[in-house]
Amino acid sequence: MTRREARNLAFVLLFEKSFTGEPVRDILLNAGEARDVEGDAFALSLAEGAEEHLEEIDELVSRHSHKWTKGRISRVALAIMRLAIYEMRFIEDIPVSVSINEAVELAKKYGGDEDAAFINGVLGGVSRQMESENTAVAESAPESEDKIMETAE
């Protein structure tokens, strides 16, 4: 299974969770039994990771979806953003731009007419927040060891 296919499966698991409230692992097991859905370790790790950090992720969605309450956002868009934000915040080997692009592609495939632009805007806001947090951390980091050694000499 490609990473794109795995993201698609992770999205479906998170989307179904929004209706059932069941753990995504159980949803995948039930889907495998009922519909011969093939599981994937990457897909399951994405969906479970998003599930584990749901509160933090939903806070970011709320903060960056100006004038939209979580209840007003479609379940499709919410599941896509949960998946993408999990990738952006917690998986270091996936570039943020890839996570955003994959989310927009999922929105074009499954969402309404304006979901892709909405999701792109929210994820862009999350990305800018992450950049400013990283800049603040880098600026407050102690001086490098080389700089300290030069001062000591």
Legacy VTK file of the C-alpha trace (Angstrom):
# vtk DataFile Version 3.0
C-alpha trace
ASCII
DATASET POLYDATA
POINTS 153 float
0.000 0.000 0.000
1.381 3.416 -0.941
1.514 6.243 1.592
-1.286 8.003 -0.306
-3.458 4.878 -0.043
-2.554 4.566 3.640
-3.582 8.203 4.235
-6.847 7.476 2.465
-7.476 4.532 4.800
-6.482 6.590 7.861
-8.921 9.307 6.748
-11.730 6.735 6.399
-10.995 5.381 9.885
-11.071 8.871 11.430
-14.199 9.760 9.468
-16.006 6.637 10.674
-14.834 7.321 14.237
-16.655 10.663 14.070
-19.918 8.687 13.741
-19.291 5.694 15.976
-16.883 6.969 18.618
-15.161 3.572 18.515
-11.375 3.258 18.652
-9.906 3.297 15.133
-8.242 -0.081 15.680
-11.670 -1.646 16.304
-13.107 0.085 13.252
-10.302 -1.339 11.114
-10.755 -4.842 12.534
-14.509 -4.716 11.928
-14.005 -3.389 8.395
-11.536 -6.174 7.699
-14.061 -8.785 8.786
-17.116 -7.230 7.120
-15.694 -5.808 3.900
-12.288 -7.414 3.407
-10.550 -4.085 4.049
-6.821 -4.665 4.157
-5.072 -3.111 7.136
-1.841 -1.181 6.911
0.592 -0.367 9.711
1.248 3.187 8.484
-2.472 3.919 8.091
-3.218 2.556 11.546
-0.347 4.510 13.115
-1.646 7.740 11.526
-5.225 7.161 12.630
-4.263 6.060 16.147
-1.837 8.952 16.490
-4.529 11.449 15.511
-6.938 9.702 17.860
-4.435 9.917 20.729
-3.882 13.665 20.200
-7.486 14.526 19.283
-7.949 17.203 21.941
-4.786 19.096 20.992
-5.519 18.734 17.271
-9.110 19.944 17.657
-7.841 22.964 19.595
-5.615 23.850 16.632
-8.519 23.386 14.213
-10.678 25.684 16.344
-7.924 28.293 16.663
-7.280 28.439 12.913
-10.791 28.006 11.493
-11.814 31.609 11.985
-15.546 32.140 12.537
-16.229 28.400 12.302
-17.099 26.235 15.294
-16.016 22.617 15.249
-19.672 21.595 15.050
-20.120 23.598 11.864
-17.187 21.962 10.044
-18.125 18.934 7.940
-17.030 15.579 9.293
-15.086 14.991 6.095
-13.109 18.224 6.476
-12.570 17.623 10.188
-11.247 14.080 9.649
-8.907 15.300 6.907
-7.560 18.135 9.064
-7.116 15.840 12.072
-5.014 13.498 9.960
-2.937 16.274 8.397
-2.318 18.125 11.665
-1.214 14.901 13.328
1.324 14.389 10.524
2.471 18.008 10.669
2.962 18.098 14.444
4.135 14.608 15.281
5.791 12.928 12.271
9.120 14.562 11.584
10.053 12.666 8.415
7.045 13.991 6.462
7.448 17.577 5.231
4.616 19.886 6.289
4.010 20.810 2.646
3.404 17.136 1.788
0.876 16.772 4.613
-0.975 19.884 3.448
-0.936 18.794 -0.197
-2.207 15.305 0.639
-4.991 16.815 2.768
-6.069 19.098 -0.077
-6.132 16.117 -2.438
-8.300 14.141 -0.001
-10.624 17.156 0.250
-10.948 17.356 -3.525
-11.812 13.652 -3.627
-14.204 13.436 -0.661
-15.170 16.961 0.377
-17.563 19.598 -0.769
-16.801 22.356 -3.252
-15.118 24.680 -0.765
-13.509 22.124 1.564
-10.138 22.058 -0.219
-9.645 25.825 0.102
-10.912 25.852 3.703
-8.609 22.986 4.710
-5.660 24.612 2.938
-6.276 27.844 4.849
-6.580 26.172 8.243
-3.506 24.004 7.689
-1.577 27.029 6.425
-2.382 28.774 9.710
-1.228 25.745 11.696
1.961 25.627 9.628
2.710 29.319 10.275
2.107 28.801 13.999
4.511 25.863 14.006
7.145 27.942 12.183
6.853 30.777 14.691
7.068 28.307 17.607
10.187 26.731 16.067
11.747 30.156 15.536
11.046 31.137 19.142
12.590 27.900 20.414
15.672 28.348 18.213
16.143 31.933 19.376
15.878 30.981 23.040
18.267 28.024 22.718
21.579 28.363 24.559
24.611 29.399 22.583
26.357 26.685 20.666
29.250 24.890 22.286
31.687 26.487 19.819
30.575 29.979 20.804
30.943 29.119 24.492
34.429 27.698 23.885
35.498 30.884 22.033
34.353 33.002 24.957
36.243 30.819 27.443
39.531 31.240 25.568
LINES 1 154
153 0 1 2 3 4 5 6 7 8 9 10 11 12 13 14 15 16 17 18 19 20 21 22 23 24 25 26 27 28 29 30 31 32 33 34 35 36 37 38 39 40 41 42 43 44 45 46 47 48 49 50 51 52 53 54 55 56 57 58 59 60 61 62 63 64 65 66 67 68 69 70 71 72 73 74 75 76 77 78 79 80 81 82 83 84 85 86 87 88 89 90 91 92 93 94 95 96 97 98 99 100 101 102 103 104 105 106 107 108 109 110 111 112 113 114 115 116 117 118 119 120 121 122 123 124 125 126 127 128 129 130 131 132 133 134 135 136 137 138 139 140 141 142 143 144 145 146 147 148 149 150 151 152
